[in-house]
């Protein structure tokens, strides 16, 4: 009986120690956000400017089963971000690009004609790993 109890406790400990995606680990994901913006004059794109995504929101989804983001942060002054203390597993990092629709029947700068599109990066983290997803380019 004592042997069965010890085996049960060991088995439960192994299951209880299984860590799922999310906070509590020693891994991290970092990257940088760059914004590209089209400049319009009279409904025509005349130029494109590129700048760091300072203050841009960046999101993280823990695992692959979630449809809703688990955490978000604002990028630093240079567009950099870092999600720390993550457990090993699968993650999705994303930000939103704005798509500006133009045409003869679309008024210039009308917010009703802008749509958002997620720009995603997927990451598989191991124990004590720092993964850089590189640059995520968002259009505004």
N, C-alpha and C positions, 0 to 999 in steps of 0.2 A: 504494500500500500504506500509506504514511504517513497519507494522508487517511482511509482506512478505519479505521485504528487510532485516530485522533483522534475520529472520529464514534462509534466503539464506546465509547471512554472517556467521552465526553460523555453518551451514552445510558445507560450503566451508572451514571454519577454521578447522573443525574436519577432513576433508579429507586431507587438506594441512599439518596437524600435524602428520599424519600417517607416522611413520618412518619405512623404509625398512632396510633389512640387510645391514651392512656396517658401516662405520665410523660415529661418531657423538654421540655415546651413552656413557654409564657409565659401560658397561660390559667388560670382558676380557677373553681371552683363553690363558692358559699357558701349558707348558709341557716340556719334555726333549727328546733329540735325543741321542740315543746310536748307535754306529757303530760296527758291527760285520764283521770281515774280515777273509776270508779263506787264509791261506798261502799254496802255492803250491811249490812242488819240482818235477821236471821232469813230470809235468802234473798231479801229484797226490796231493790231499789235505793232508797235514801233520799236520796242527794245525789250530785253530781258535782263534783269539784275539778279545777282546772287549774293546772299549774305548769311551769316551765322544765325541759327535758330534760337537766339536768346529769348528765354521766357516761353518758348513753345512747349505745349503739353506733349508728353510721350507716355505711352501706356504699356502695361505688361499683363499678359494672361498666363496664369499658372496651369500647366498641363495642357491637355488637348480636348477636354470634355466641356470646357466653359465657353459660353457665348458672350459673357460679360467680362470686362476687364477686372483684374484683381487689385491693381494699384496704378497710380500715375504719379508723375513728377514733372516739374518745370525744368527745362534745360538751363544750364548755366549761361553766363554772359557770352561764352564762345560757342554755344550750341551743344556742349558736351552733356552727357548724362551717364549715370551709373546706378544700377539696382544692385544693392549689396545683400549679403546674408541669405543667399538662396540655397535651397537643397538641390541635390542632383535631380535631373529630370528634363522635361521638355517645356519650353517657354516660347511665347510669341510676343515680340515687341512691335508696336505700331504707332503711327501718327497719322494725321489727316491732311490730305491735299485737297485744295479747293479747285474744282473744275469750273471755269468761267465759260459760259455758252454765249457765243456771239452769232450774229446774223442780221439780215435786213429787218426782221420783225422783233429783235431783242433790244430793248433800251440799254444803253451803256451804263455800267455800274449798278444795275438793278439786282439786289440780293436774291430776288426770286429766281434768278437764272444762274445761281451758283449752287453746285452740289459738292458733297464731300465724298472722298474716296480714301479708304484705308491703305496705307503703304506699310507692308508687314515684313518682318524678318523672323524666321524661326531659329531657335537655338536649342541644342541638346547639351546640358551641362553635366560634367562629372564632378566628383568630390574635389573640393578645394581648387576649382578651376575658375580662371578669369577669362571670359570670352568677349572679344571686341567684335561687334557686328558691323563695324565700319561706319560709313556715312549713309544716313537716310535722307533722301532728297524729297522735300515737300514743295508743292506748287501753291502759290497764294495769289 
